[in-house]
Amino acid sequence: MKYIRVGTSRPYDVHIERGSLKKSGELISAVINSKKAVIVTDDTVDKLYSEALTKSLEKSGISADIFVFPHGEQSKNLHTLGNIFDFLCEKGITRSDFLIALGGGVVGDITGFAAASFLRGIEFVQIPTTLLAQVDSSVGGKTAVDIPGGKNLVGAFKQPALVICDSDTLKTLPEEELACGMAEVIKYGMIRDKNLFEVCETRNISNIHEVMDDIVYTCIDIKRQVVENDEFDKGERMILNFGHTLGHAVEGWHNYTNYTHGMGVAAGMCMITRRFCDSDIVMRLEKCVEAYKLPISTEAPMNELLPFCAKDKKCESSSISYIVCPEIGNAEIRKTTTADFFRLMEG
């Protein structure tokens, strides 16, 4: 069992322990007094973990209703958000009650945004069940939904009251979903921790589970440090977007259907690194990415990807920020005009 204290404007703990899902009620009761909750999850996770979570909550005297929506990025939209709001009204949720996000990044993002905006803000707890959500999206307070204009363009900063990471839930992940999370793990190694990158590059998709507990802890601790220094994403926190500027563009080009976020980030990291870094770094990154059966490029033409980049959250007026790792374990934030970025990437 390990704890990480995230010292943001609203501090909270990340509880990392195998089997912790089954004692979630006890952990939640220690930080939230309410006895009424709504669990938000998707149709895949619901079948796996809703029953165990509900039983744990009941043991601690917490009653919970469950809202289930279709899995996938295509559900992270204003329509689903509106359905969540209607469900909360139907169940009589008040400001003293709370939400629980049970699932991956999509579930955490939309549940957090619902918690930030319903009744102008109620408490919520993150119980991430995917590797990507455990190491990245469940910590830091970013919540959002997608709109036709772009990914994650409507959202709010909302820190959870508690994050519960149960590594046992990662055992049920399909290989593609595990790989999706490994893209973010590799990102953390590239931007901040050379040793973590070396762990990733000496293993592969079939044996990474052996060191998963340490990986989850290390990634969360890196994100803690970055978020504490820059909670509202005005400076240093931008390094967490390594691979995301082009990665989100690739996802958008594929209409968020047959291309996962991790695939986009993996391809995005490799594409930006090929453009700006030495060949030895490119070679090591590409070999590491391929060990987890992730793509190192995309069939999408660059001239069709770049318009998506112009809609990215990291754009300000006519400029764009992008992240480069000139050496493994060290990230740089670079800023240029959107037009110059386009020229650099097409050159």
Backbone torsions as a table, in degrees:
resi	resn	phi	psi	omega
1	MET	NA	133.3	178.1
2	LYS	-136.6	149.3	174.5
3	TYR	-121.2	145.3	168.2
4	ILE	-127.3	125.3	177.5
5	ARG	-92.1	121.2	179.8
6	VAL	-97.6	111.3	-172.3
7	GLY	-90.9	58.7	177.2
8	THR	-86.0	-171.7	-179.9
9	SER	-58.8	-28.3	170.9
10	ARG	-122.3	95.7	-175.6
11	PRO	-65.3	151.3	177.1
12	TYR	-157.6	164.9	-179.6
13	ASP	-102.0	146.6	166.8
14	VAL	-107.9	117.8	-177.4
15	HIS	-98.9	119.5	-176.6
16	ILE	-117.4	110.7	-176.9
17	GLU	-162.8	134.7	174.2
18	ARG	-65.6	134.0	179.7
19	GLY	83.6	3.9	-174.6
20	SER	-70.9	-18.8	177.6
21	LEU	-58.0	-38.0	-176.2
22	LYS	-74.2	-10.5	174.1
23	LYS	-120.4	28.2	-179.9
24	SER	-60.4	-38.6	179.9
25	GLY	-57.4	-44.7	178.7
26	GLU	-62.9	-44.2	-178.6
27	LEU	-66.9	-41.5	-179.5
28	ILE	-68.1	-41.8	-179.1
29	SER	-60.3	-24.7	-179.8
30	ALA	-72.9	-18.4	-177.3
31	VAL	-122.2	-16.7	-180.0
32	ILE	-128.4	129.7	-177.3
33	ASN	-84.0	-19.6	-175.4
34	SER	-62.8	149.5	178.6
35	LYS	-113.3	18.4	-179.8
36	LYS	-137.8	131.0	-176.3
37	ALA	-143.9	163.4	168.0
38	VAL	-123.5	126.1	174.8
39	ILE	-89.4	126.3	175.2
40	VAL	-108.7	126.7	-177.0
41	THR	-151.7	175.2	176.2
42	ASP	-106.5	172.5	-173.0
43	ASP	-69.2	-18.4	175.8
44	THR	-79.3	-51.4	-177.4
45	VAL	-68.8	-33.8	-179.4
46	ASP	-53.8	-44.7	-178.5
47	LYS	-67.5	-26.3	-175.4
48	LEU	-88.8	-40.9	-165.1
49	TYR	-132.4	-9.8	-176.8
50	SER	-62.0	-40.8	-178.1
51	GLU	-63.2	-45.4	-179.8
52	ALA	-63.5	-40.6	179.6
53	LEU	-66.7	-44.4	-179.3
54	THR	-61.5	-41.5	178.3
55	LYS	-63.2	-40.6	179.8
56	SER	-65.2	-41.1	178.6
57	LEU	-64.3	-42.3	-179.3
58	GLU	-60.9	-37.1	178.9
59	LYS	-62.8	-26.8	179.1
60	SER	-98.4	11.2	176.2
61	GLY	79.0	20.8	-179.7
62	ILE	-106.6	122.5	175.5
63	SER	-91.2	142.3	-175.4
64	ALA	-141.6	132.0	168.6
65	ASP	-94.9	160.5	-174.9
66	ILE	-124.7	126.6	172.9
67	PHE	-106.2	124.6	-176.6
68	VAL	-119.9	133.3	175.9
69	PHE	-129.0	162.2	-178.9
70	PRO	-61.6	137.7	-177.5
71	HIS	-68.7	157.4	174.0
72	GLY	113.7	154.6	-179.0
73	GLU	-59.0	-30.8	-177.7
74	GLN	-64.5	-15.4	177.0
75	SER	-89.0	-8.8	-176.6
76	LYS	-85.0	72.1	-173.5
77	ASN	-140.7	177.7	-177.1
78	LEU	-67.8	-28.7	178.1
79	HIS	-64.7	-49.0	177.8
80	THR	-63.1	-40.9	178.4
81	LEU	-58.9	-43.5	178.1
82	GLY	-62.1	-38.0	177.4
83	ASN	-65.0	-36.3	176.1
84	ILE	-63.4	-46.4	179.1
85	PHE	-58.2	-44.6	179.4
86	ASP	-61.4	-39.9	179.4
87	PHE	-64.7	-41.7	179.6
88	LEU	-63.5	-39.5	176.5
89	CYS	-64.7	-44.0	-179.5
90	GLU	-59.5	-36.8	-177.7
91	LYS	-89.3	3.0	175.7
92	GLY	69.0	34.9	-179.7
93	ILE	-71.2	133.1	-178.9
94	THR	-115.8	178.0	-179.0
95	ARG	-64.4	-19.2	179.8
96	SER	-88.6	-4.0	179.4
97	ASP	-96.5	-178.6	-175.0
98	PHE	-150.2	165.1	177.5
99	LEU	-109.9	154.2	173.8
100	ILE	-126.0	122.8	175.0
101	ALA	-90.9	109.7	-179.1
102	LEU	-112.4	100.8	180.0
103	GLY	154.7	-154.7	-177.2
104	GLY	-90.1	-158.8	-174.2
105	GLY	-64.0	-37.7	179.0
106	VAL	-62.3	-46.3	178.9
107	VAL	-61.8	-46.0	-178.9
108	GLY	-63.7	-41.4	-179.0
109	ASP	-63.4	-49.4	-174.8
110	ILE	-75.3	-33.4	177.4
111	THR	-68.1	-42.2	178.4
112	GLY	-62.0	-40.1	178.3
113	PHE	-67.6	-39.0	175.8
114	ALA	-61.2	-43.0	179.4
115	ALA	-66.1	-34.5	-179.6
116	ALA	-70.3	-28.2	-171.0
117	SER	-110.7	-27.1	-179.9
118	PHE	-67.6	127.5	-176.2
119	LEU	54.1	28.1	-177.8
120	ARG	63.3	21.2	171.6
121	GLY	126.1	118.4	171.6
122	ILE	-129.9	167.3	-178.1
123	GLU	-70.3	153.5	169.9
124	PHE	-149.0	156.4	-178.9
125	VAL	-121.2	138.7	176.3
126	GLN	-100.2	125.5	170.0
127	ILE	-123.1	83.6	-176.1
128	PRO	-74.3	134.8	-177.2
129	THR	-115.3	3.5	174.6
130	THR	-116.7	159.7	179.5
131	LEU	-63.7	-43.0	-179.9
132	LEU	-58.6	-44.8	-178.9
133	ALA	-68.1	-38.0	-178.7
134	GLN	-67.2	-42.6	-174.2
135	VAL	-87.7	-13.4	-171.9
136	ASP	-137.7	-72.6	-164.0
137	SER	-72.8	-21.6	-177.7
138	SER	-77.6	-14.9	-176.7
139	VAL	-115.4	135.7	174.0
140	GLY	118.7	-18.9	171.4
141	GLY	88.3	5.5	176.4
142	LYS	-81.7	126.3	176.7
143	THR	-131.7	149.8	-176.9
144	ALA	-173.8	166.3	167.8
145	VAL	-128.9	164.6	177.9
146	ASP	-93.0	150.6	172.5
147	ILE	-129.4	167.8	-179.6
148	PRO	-54.8	-28.1	-179.7
149	GLY	-73.2	-17.4	179.7
150	GLY	162.1	172.9	-176.4
151	LYS	-83.6	135.1	174.3
152	ASN	58.3	30.7	-176.8
153	LEU	-83.6	-15.8	178.2
154	VAL	-122.3	118.3	-177.7
155	GLY	-173.1	-166.0	-179.0
156	ALA	-155.9	158.8	170.0
157	PHE	-85.4	122.8	-179.6
158	LYS	-147.0	105.7	179.4
159	GLN	-76.1	136.9	177.7
160	PRO	-71.9	165.1	174.8
161	ALA	-81.6	-23.4	-176.4
162	LEU	-167.0	147.1	172.0
163	VAL	-123.9	129.2	-179.7
164	ILE	-117.4	113.8	-179.8
165	CYS	-108.3	113.0	177.7
166	ASP	-108.7	107.1	-177.3
167	SER	-63.3	-21.2	178.8
168	ASP	-63.0	-28.2	179.8
169	THR	-66.8	-21.8	-178.6
170	LEU	-72.2	-17.8	-179.5
171	LYS	-68.8	-21.8	-178.7
172	THR	-91.8	0.3	-177.3
173	LEU	-72.5	136.0	168.8
174	PRO	-62.5	155.4	-177.5
175	GLU	-55.9	-38.6	-179.3
176	GLU	-63.3	-38.6	-179.6
177	GLU	-71.6	-37.5	175.6
178	LEU	-63.0	-43.7	178.4
179	ALA	-60.9	-38.5	178.7
180	CYS	-56.8	-44.3	177.3
181	GLY	-68.3	-35.0	179.9
182	MET	-64.2	-26.1	175.4
183	ALA	-60.1	-41.7	178.5
184	GLU	-70.8	-35.7	177.6
185	VAL	-62.7	-46.4	177.6
186	ILE	-59.9	-39.3	177.1
187	LYS	-57.1	-46.5	179.8
188	TYR	-60.6	-40.0	176.9
189	GLY	-63.0	-42.3	-179.2
190	MET	-65.0	-41.9	-172.7
191	ILE	-85.3	-24.0	-169.8
192	ARG	-145.2	-21.0	-168.9
193	ASP	-141.0	97.1	-178.8
194	LYS	-61.6	-37.9	179.5
195	ASN	-62.4	-39.9	177.7
196	LEU	-63.5	-41.9	177.8
197	PHE	-61.1	-41.1	-179.6
198	GLU	-65.6	-34.1	174.1
199	VAL	-61.9	-44.2	-179.6
200	CYS	-64.5	-42.2	-174.4
201	GLU	-77.5	-13.5	176.7
202	THR	-96.0	1.8	177.7
203	ARG	-126.6	-173.7	178.9
204	ASN	-150.4	-175.4	-174.1
205	ILE	-62.3	-23.1	-176.0
206	SER	-86.9	-21.2	-176.8
207	ASN	-125.9	11.2	-178.2
208	ILE	-71.0	-22.6	-179.6
209	HIS	-59.3	-26.1	-177.1
210	GLU	-62.4	-25.3	-177.9
211	VAL	-120.4	20.1	-172.2
212	MET	-64.2	-39.1	-179.5
213	ASP	-58.8	-45.4	179.6
214	ASP	-66.8	-37.1	179.6
215	ILE	-63.5	-47.5	-179.3
216	VAL	-59.9	-46.0	179.9
217	TYR	-61.6	-46.4	-177.1
218	THR	-62.3	-44.7	-178.6
219	CYS	-65.0	-44.1	179.6
220	ILE	-63.5	-38.6	-179.7
221	ASP	-67.3	-36.3	175.4
222	ILE	-63.4	-46.2	-179.6
223	LYS	-64.4	-37.1	176.8
224	ARG	-56.0	-49.1	-178.6
225	GLN	-59.3	-45.2	-177.5
226	VAL	-66.5	-45.0	-177.1
227	VAL	-67.6	-38.6	178.1
228	GLU	-62.7	-34.0	179.1
229	ASN	-77.3	-24.7	-173.2
230	ASP	-153.9	72.6	-172.6
231	GLU	-61.6	-36.9	-171.7
232	PHE	-105.9	23.3	165.5
233	ASP	62.7	47.5	179.2
234	LYS	-106.2	-12.2	-176.9
235	GLY	-150.9	-103.2	-173.3
236	GLU	-55.3	-34.2	-176.0
237	ARG	-60.6	-19.8	179.4
238	MET	-60.6	-22.3	-179.6
239	ILE	-64.0	-21.7	178.1
240	LEU	-68.3	-10.3	179.7
241	ASN	-92.1	11.5	176.5
242	PHE	-53.9	125.2	-179.2
243	GLY	85.1	-9.9	-172.5
244	HIS	-86.2	-30.9	-178.6
245	THR	-58.6	-52.7	176.4
246	LEU	-76.6	-32.0	-178.9
247	GLY	-61.8	-45.6	177.3
248	HIS	-63.7	-35.5	178.5
249	ALA	-63.5	-42.1	178.4
250	VAL	-63.5	-43.3	177.0
251	GLU	-58.6	-45.7	-179.5
252	GLY	-63.1	-40.3	179.3
253	TRP	-60.4	-33.8	178.7
254	HIS	-89.4	8.7	178.2
255	ASN	60.7	27.0	175.7
256	TYR	56.2	30.4	-176.0
257	THR	-112.5	-59.1	-173.9
258	ASN	-108.7	21.3	-177.8
259	TYR	-141.0	113.4	-175.2
260	THR	-75.9	164.8	177.4
261	HIS	-60.1	-42.0	180.0
262	GLY	-63.2	-38.7	176.2
263	MET	-62.4	-42.1	178.7
264	GLY	-63.9	-44.8	179.7
265	VAL	-63.5	-43.0	179.8
266	ALA	-60.3	-50.4	178.9
267	ALA	-63.0	-40.8	-179.5
268	GLY	-63.0	-41.1	178.0
269	MET	-61.7	-45.5	-177.6
270	CYS	-67.7	-40.0	-178.0
271	MET	-65.8	-43.3	-179.3
272	ILE	-71.8	-33.9	-179.8
273	THR	-69.8	-40.9	176.6
274	ARG	-59.2	-33.7	-175.8
275	ARG	-76.1	-30.5	-168.1
276	PHE	-125.7	-6.2	-171.2
277	CYS	-120.3	166.1	179.8
278	ASP	-64.7	155.2	-174.2
279	SER	-63.7	-32.2	-178.8
280	ASP	-68.1	-36.2	176.8
281	ILE	-68.2	-42.1	177.4
282	VAL	-58.4	-46.4	-177.7
283	MET	-62.6	-45.7	-179.3
284	ARG	-65.0	-42.6	179.6
285	LEU	-64.1	-46.2	-178.4
286	GLU	-63.5	-41.7	179.4
287	LYS	-63.8	-40.8	179.5
288	CYS	-64.9	-46.6	-180.0
289	VAL	-60.0	-43.9	-178.3
290	GLU	-67.4	-26.3	178.3
291	ALA	-64.3	-19.4	179.1
292	TYR	-108.9	20.2	175.0
293	LYS	57.4	39.8	177.9
294	LEU	-108.8	153.8	-178.1
295	PRO	-78.1	150.1	176.7
296	ILE	-107.9	-0.5	178.5
297	SER	-158.4	-175.3	179.4
298	THR	-141.5	152.6	176.6
299	GLU	-79.1	-9.2	-179.2
300	ALA	-67.8	129.4	177.9
301	PRO	-64.3	140.3	-177.8
302	MET	-57.4	-38.5	-178.3
303	ASN	-67.1	-18.0	175.5
304	GLU	-92.5	-22.4	177.5
305	LEU	-77.7	-39.0	-171.2
306	LEU	-59.7	-36.2	175.7
307	PRO	-59.2	-31.5	175.8
308	PHE	-66.6	-37.1	179.1
309	CYS	-61.7	-33.7	-179.2
310	ALA	-66.6	-19.1	179.3
311	LYS	-95.9	3.8	-174.5
312	ASP	-70.6	150.5	178.7
313	LYS	-61.1	-23.3	-176.1
314	LYS	-81.5	2.1	176.5
315	CYS	-84.7	140.2	174.8
316	GLU	-132.9	116.5	-178.0
317	SER	54.6	-117.8	-178.6
318	SER	-103.7	16.7	-178.8
319	SER	-117.9	162.5	178.8
320	ILE	-141.0	141.8	175.3
321	SER	-102.2	137.4	176.2
322	TYR	-138.8	158.2	-171.8
323	ILE	-112.3	133.7	178.0
324	VAL	-128.8	141.7	175.8
325	CYS	-111.2	93.8	-179.0
326	PRO	-66.6	-20.2	172.3
327	GLU	-146.0	154.5	-178.1
328	ILE	-68.1	125.4	-178.3
329	GLY	98.4	4.2	-178.3
330	ASN	-142.2	123.5	-178.0
331	ALA	-113.6	148.1	176.0
332	GLU	-124.0	137.8	173.6
333	ILE	-93.6	121.3	178.6
334	ARG	-116.4	142.2	-177.8
335	LYS	-129.3	135.1	179.1
336	THR	-150.9	175.6	174.9
337	THR	-70.9	152.9	178.3
338	THR	-58.6	-39.9	-179.7
339	ALA	-62.9	-42.8	178.8
340	ASP	-67.1	-38.2	177.1
341	PHE	-60.6	-42.7	178.3
342	PHE	-60.3	-43.0	-179.9
343	ARG	-64.9	-40.4	179.5
344	LEU	-62.5	-41.6	-176.4
345	MET	-77.7	-27.3	-179.6
346	GLU	-88.8	-14.4	-175.2
347	GLY	-71.2	NA	NA
